Amino acid sequence: MKNMAKTGFGGGCHWCTEAVFQSLKGVVEVEQGYIASDGEYSAFSEGIIVTYDPEIIPLETLIEIHLLTHKSTSSHSFREKYRSAVYFLNPKDAEKSEEAISKLQKDFKKKIITQILPYKNFKASRDSLQDYYLKNPEKPFCKKYIHPKLQLLQREFSNDFTGNKL
């Protein structure tokens, strides 16, 4: 593959996050599972690793989509399981991520709590959970939680949405 880039995202259920990023042009792979950083964030939290073509979809757009498709301003009680984060694999992406979140803050009423963290480790979900939405689009969970996120993408990011996931 040509100049592909990778980044990690955590926020809500990894089934939802996986489905969101699988529906984007320029995303070539989404690995669903559990991500860990370092220090106080070394425990695994649900998340995904996204491999993408930055010439088709830039990191800043991926971050904007991530912020809009999970509770990026909420410090709810499940934050250890669903850590709101952008995990950088390339140190240059840390600065880009900080700038993107800072720039997007004006579009949110509450403070964005999404952290920029170094990626340290990943553990894939079991096979039965991989591609959850693609295998189960009619399940009640998917209809209740994933469909609205994909509808938002279709509405707000139509140029980046593949259009074949609903």
DAPE-V169478 format. One record per pair of residues at least 12 apart in sequence whose C-alpha atoms are under 10 Angstrom apart, sorted by the first residue. I is the first residue (numbers start at 1). J is the second residue. D is the distance in Angstrom with one decimal. If there is no record, write none. Layout:
# DAPE-V169478
[[I;J;D] [I;J;D]]
This chain:
# DAPE-V169478
[[1;28;9.8] [1;53;9.4] [2;53;8.1] [3;52;8.9] [3;53;6.8] [3;54;7.9] [3;55;8.6] [4;26;9.4] [4;27;9.3] [4;28;8.6] [4;50;10.0] [4;51;6.5] [4;52;5.5] [4;53;4.9] [4;54;6.9] [4;55;8.9] [5;27;9.6] [5;28;9.9] [5;50;8.1] [5;51;5.6] [5;52;5.4] [5;53;6.3] [5;54;6.7] [5;55;9.9] [5;58;9.6] [5;59;8.8] [5;89;8.8] [5;90;8.6] [5;93;9.7] [6;27;9.7] [6;29;9.3] [6;30;9.6] [6;49;6.8] [6;50;5.4] [6;51;4.5] [6;52;6.3] [6;53;8.8] [6;54;9.4] [6;59;9.2] [6;87;9.4] [6;88;7.9] [6;89;6.7] [6;90;8.1] [6;93;9.5] [7;30;10.0] [7;48;8.5] [7;49;5.7] [7;50;5.5] [7;51;6.9] [7;52;8.4] [7;59;8.3] [7;62;9.4] [7;63;9.8] [7;86;7.2] [7;87;5.9] [7;88;5.4] [7;89;5.9] [7;90;8.1] [7;93;8.3] [7;94;9.9] [7;118;9.8] [7;119;8.3] [8;30;9.4] [8;31;9.2] [8;32;9.8] [8;35;7.8] [8;47;7.0] [8;48;5.5] [8;49;4.3] [8;50;6.0] [8;51;8.9] [8;85;8.0] [8;86;5.7] [8;87;4.5] [8;88;6.4] [8;89;7.8] [8;116;9.9] [8;117;9.3] [8;118;9.3] [8;119;7.3] [8;122;9.5] [9;21;9.7] [9;32;9.9] [9;34;10.0] [9;35;8.5] [9;46;8.8] [9;47;5.5] [9;48;5.4] [9;49;6.5] [9;50;7.8] [9;62;9.4] [9;63;8.5] [9;66;7.4] [9;67;9.9] [9;83;9.0] [9;84;7.6] [9;85;5.8] [9;86;4.8] [9;87;6.0] [9;88;8.9] [9;114;9.7] [9;115;10.0] [9;116;9.6] [9;117;9.9] [9;119;9.8] [10;33;9.7] [10;34;8.6] [10;35;7.7] [10;36;9.9] [10;45;7.3] [10;46;6.1] [10;47;4.2] [10;48;6.5] [10;49;9.0] [10;66;8.6] [10;70;9.0] [10;72;9.9] [10;79;9.9] [10;81;9.3] [10;82;6.4] [10;83;5.6] [10;84;5.2] [10;85;5.1] [10;86;6.6] [10;87;8.0] [10;114;8.8] [10;115;9.5] [11;45;8.8] [11;46;7.5] [11;47;7.0] [11;48;9.6] [11;66;8.1] [11;67;8.6] [11;69;8.7] [11;70;5.9] [11;71;7.1] [11;72;7.1] [11;78;9.9] [11;79;8.0] [11;80;9.8] [11;81;8.7] [11;82;5.0] [11;83;5.2] [11;84;3.9] [11;85;6.3] [11;86;8.8] [11;114;8.0] [11;115;10.0] [12;45;9.6] [12;46;7.3] [12;47;7.8] [12;66;9.8] [12;69;8.6] [12;70;5.8] [12;71;7.3] [12;72;9.0] [12;78;9.0] [12;79;8.6] [12;81;8.4] [12;82;5.0] [12;83;7.5] [12;84;7.4] [12;85;10.0] [13;33;9.9] [13;45;9.7] [13;46;6.5] [13;47;7.5] [13;48;9.9] [13;70;8.8] [13;81;8.6] [13;82;6.6] [13;83;9.8] [13;145;9.4] [13;146;9.8] [14;31;9.6] [14;32;6.3] [14;33;6.8] [14;34;8.3] [14;45;9.3] [14;46;5.5] [14;47;5.2] [14;48;6.6] [14;82;8.4] [14;125;9.1] [14;129;9.3] [14;130;9.5] [14;132;9.2] [15;32;7.5] [15;33;9.0] [15;46;9.1] [15;47;8.8] [15;48;9.1] [15;125;10.0] [15;129;7.6] [15;130;8.0] [15;131;7.6] [15;132;5.9] [15;133;6.7] [15;134;9.9] [15;141;9.7] [15;142;8.7] [15;145;9.5] [15;146;8.2] [16;32;9.9] [16;47;9.7] [16;69;8.6] [16;70;8.8] [16;132;8.6] [16;133;7.7] [16;141;9.5] [16;142;8.0] [16;145;7.1] [16;146;5.5] [16;147;9.1] [16;149;8.0] [16;150;9.4] [17;30;9.3] [17;32;8.3] [17;46;9.3] [17;47;7.2] [17;48;7.0] [17;49;10.0] [17;66;7.9] [17;69;7.8] [17;70;8.1] [17;146;8.6] [17;149;9.2] [18;30;6.3] [18;31;7.5] [18;32;6.2] [18;33;9.2] [18;47;8.1] [18;48;6.4] [18;49;8.8] [18;50;8.8] [18;130;8.6] [18;131;7.3] [18;132;8.1] [18;133;8.1] [18;134;9.7] [18;146;9.7] [19;32;9.6] [19;131;7.5] [19;132;7.7] [19;133;5.9] [19;134;7.5] [19;137;9.8] [19;142;9.4] [19;146;7.2] [19;147;9.3] [19;149;8.9] [19;150;8.0] [19;165;8.5] [20;65;8.4] [20;66;8.3] [20;69;7.8] [20;133;9.5] [20;146;7.7] [20;147;9.4] [20;149;6.9] [20;150;6.3] [20;151;10.0] [20;152;9.9] [20;153;8.0] [20;161;9.3] [20;165;9.4] [21;48;9.0] [21;49;9.6] [21;50;7.4] [21;51;9.8] [21;52;9.7] [21;62;8.1] [21;65;8.6] [21;66;8.6] [21;150;9.6] [21;153;10.0] [21;161;9.3] [22;50;8.8] [22;131;8.7] [22;133;9.5] [22;134;9.0] [22;161;9.4] [22;162;8.7] [22;165;8.6] [23;134;10.0] [23;150;7.8] [23;153;8.6] [23;154;9.5] [23;160;8.4] [23;161;5.9] [23;162;5.5] [23;163;7.3] [23;164;7.5] [23;165;6.3] [23;166;9.3] [24;52;9.4] [24;56;9.8] [24;57;8.3] [24;62;9.0] [24;65;9.9] [24;150;9.9] [24;153;8.7] [24;154;9.9] [24;157;9.0] [24;158;9.4] [24;159;9.0] [24;160;5.5] [24;161;4.8] [24;162;5.5] [24;163;8.5] [24;164;9.8] [24;165;9.7] [25;52;8.7] [25;53;8.8] [25;56;7.0] [25;57;7.0] [25;158;9.9] [25;159;8.2] [25;160;5.2] [25;161;6.0] [25;162;5.6] [25;163;9.3] [26;51;8.7] [26;52;5.5] [26;53;5.1] [26;54;7.4] [26;55;7.9] [26;56;5.0] [26;57;5.5] [26;58;8.8] [26;160;7.9] [26;161;9.5] [26;162;9.3] [27;50;6.9] [27;51;6.0] [27;52;4.2] [27;53;6.4] [27;54;8.9] [27;56;8.5] [27;57;7.6] [27;62;9.5] [27;160;9.7] [27;162;9.9] [28;50;7.8] [28;51;5.7] [28;52;5.4] [28;53;7.4] [29;48;9.9] [29;49;8.1] [29;50;5.9] [29;51;5.1] [29;52;7.0] [30;48;6.5] [30;49;5.7] [30;50;4.7] [30;51;6.4] [30;52;8.8] [30;130;9.5] [30;131;8.8] [31;47;8.5] [31;48;5.3] [31;49;5.0] [31;50;6.5] [31;51;8.5] [31;122;9.3] [31;123;9.4] [31;124;7.0] [31;125;8.6] [31;130;8.0] [31;131;8.9] [32;46;8.1] [32;47;6.3] [32;48;4.5] [32;49;6.7] [32;50;8.9] [32;122;9.2] [32;123;8.5] [32;124;5.9] [32;125;6.0] [32;126;9.1] [32;127;9.8] [32;129;8.2] [32;130;6.4] [32;131;8.0] [32;132;9.4] [33;45;8.3] [33;46;5.9] [33;47;5.6] [33;48;5.9] [33;49;8.3] [33;122;7.0] [33;123;5.6] [33;124;4.1] [33;125;4.3] [33;126;8.0] [33;129;8.8] [33;130;8.3] [34;46;4.4] [34;47;5.2] [34;48;7.1] [34;49;9.2] [34;81;9.2] [34;82;9.7] [34;121;8.3] [34;122;5.6] [34;123;5.1] [34;124;6.3] [34;125;7.0] [35;47;5.7] [35;48;7.3] [35;49;8.3] [35;83;9.3] [35;85;9.9] [35;87;8.4] [35;119;7.4] [35;120;7.6] [35;121;5.8] [35;122;4.6] [35;123;6.6] [35;124;8.8] [36;83;9.7] [36;87;8.8] [36;117;9.1] [36;118;8.7] [36;119;6.5] [36;120;5.7] [36;121;5.1] [36;122;6.4] [36;123;8.7] [37;85;9.9] [37;87;7.6] [37;88;9.5] [37;116;9.9] [37;117;6.3] [37;118;5.6] [37;119;5.0] [37;120;4.7] [37;121;6.7] [37;122;9.1] [38;117;8.1] [38;118;7.2] [38;119;7.9] [38;120;6.5] [38;121;8.9] [41;80;8.7] [41;83;8.7] [41;117;8.4] [41;118;9.6] [41;120;9.8] [42;119;9.6] [42;120;7.9] [42;121;8.5] [43;80;8.2] [43;81;9.1] [43;121;9.6] [44;80;8.4] [44;81;7.7] [44;82;9.5] [44;83;9.1] [44;121;8.2] [44;122;7.9] [44;123;8.2] [45;79;8.6] [45;80;6.4] [45;81;4.9] [45;82;5.8] [45;83;6.0] [45;84;9.2] [45;85;9.8] [45;122;9.4] [45;123;9.8] [46;79;9.9] [46;80;8.9] [46;81;6.1] [46;82;5.6] [46;83;7.3] [46;84;9.5] [46;122;9.7] [46;123;9.5] [46;124;9.8] [46;125;9.1] [47;81;9.4] [47;82;7.7] [47;83;8.2] [47;84;9.1] [47;85;8.8] [47;86;9.5] [47;87;9.5] [47;122;8.8] [47;123;9.6] [47;124;9.4] [47;125;9.7] [48;86;9.9] [48;87;9.4] [48;122;8.6] [48;123;9.7] [48;124;8.7] [48;125;9.7] [49;86;9.9] [49;87;8.6] [49;88;9.9] [49;89;9.7] [49;119;9.7] [49;122;8.3] [49;124;9.7] [50;62;9.4] [56;160;8.5] [57;159;9.9] [57;160;7.3] [59;93;8.0] [59;96;7.8] [59;97;7.6] [59;100;8.6] [60;93;9.7] [60;96;7.4] [60;97;6.9] [60;98;9.8] [60;99;8.7] [60;100;5.6] [60;101;8.4] [60;103;9.8] [60;104;9.5] [61;100;8.6] [61;157;9.2] [61;160;9.0] [62;86;9.9] [62;97;9.9] [62;100;9.9] [62;160;9.7] [63;85;9.7] [63;86;7.6] [63;96;9.9] [63;97;7.3] [63;98;10.0] [63;100;7.2] [63;101;7.5] [63;104;9.3] [63;114;9.9] [64;97;9.9] [64;100;7.7] [64;101;7.7] [64;103;9.9] [64;104;7.2] [65;149;9.6] [65;152;9.4] [65;153;7.7] [65;156;9.3] [65;157;8.3] [66;84;9.4] [66;85;9.3] [66;86;8.7] [66;114;9.6] [67;84;8.8] [67;85;9.4] [67;86;9.7] [67;101;8.5] [67;104;8.9] [67;105;9.8] [67;108;9.6] [67;112;8.1] [67;113;9.6] [67;114;7.8] [68;107;10.0] [68;108;9.4] [68;149;8.5] [68;152;8.6] [68;153;9.2] [69;146;9.3] [69;148;9.0] [69;149;5.9] [69;150;8.8] [69;152;8.1] [69;153;8.7] [70;82;9.8] [70;84;8.3] [70;149;8.6] [71;84;7.9] [71;112;9.0] [71;113;9.0] [71;114;9.1] [72;84;6.3] [72;85;8.7] [72;108;9.4] [72;110;9.2] [72;111;8.5] [72;112;5.6] [72;113;5.9] [72;114;5.7] [72;115;9.4] [73;105;9.9] [73;108;8.2] [73;109;8.8] [73;110;6.0] [73;111;5.7] [73;112;4.5] [73;113;5.2] [73;114;7.3] [74;110;8.4] [74;111;8.6] [74;112;7.9] [74;113;7.0] [74;114;9.2] [75;112;9.8] [75;113;7.4] [75;114;9.7] [83;113;9.7] [83;114;8.0] [83;115;8.5] [84;112;9.4] [84;113;7.0] [84;114;4.7] [84;115;6.3] [84;116;9.0] [84;117;10.0] [85;113;8.3] [85;114;4.8] [85;115;4.5] [85;116;5.7] [85;117;6.7] [85;118;9.7] [86;98;9.4] [86;101;9.9] [86;114;7.1] [86;115;6.2] [86;116;5.0] [86;117;6.2] [86;118;8.3] [86;119;8.7] [87;115;8.3] [87;116;6.0] [87;117;4.9] [87;118;5.3] [87;119;5.0] [87;120;8.6] [88;116;7.2] [88;117;6.3] [88;118;5.1] [88;119;5.5] [88;120;9.2] [89;117;9.2] [89;118;6.5] [89;119;5.6] [89;120;8.3] [90;118;8.5] [90;119;8.9] [91;118;8.0] [91;119;9.9] [93;116;9.3] [93;118;9.8] [94;116;6.5] [94;117;7.7] [94;118;7.9] [95;116;8.9] [96;116;10.0] [97;115;9.3] [97;116;6.8] [97;117;9.8] [98;114;9.8] [98;115;8.6] [98;116;6.9] [101;113;9.6] [101;114;8.2] [101;115;9.2] [101;116;9.3] [133;146;7.8] [133;147;9.4] [133;165;8.9] [134;165;7.6] [134;166;9.7] [137;165;8.6] [137;166;8.1] [146;166;9.9] [147;165;9.2] [147;166;7.4] [150;163;9.1] [150;165;7.8] [150;166;7.3] [151;163;9.7] [151;165;9.8] [151;166;8.1] [154;166;9.2]]
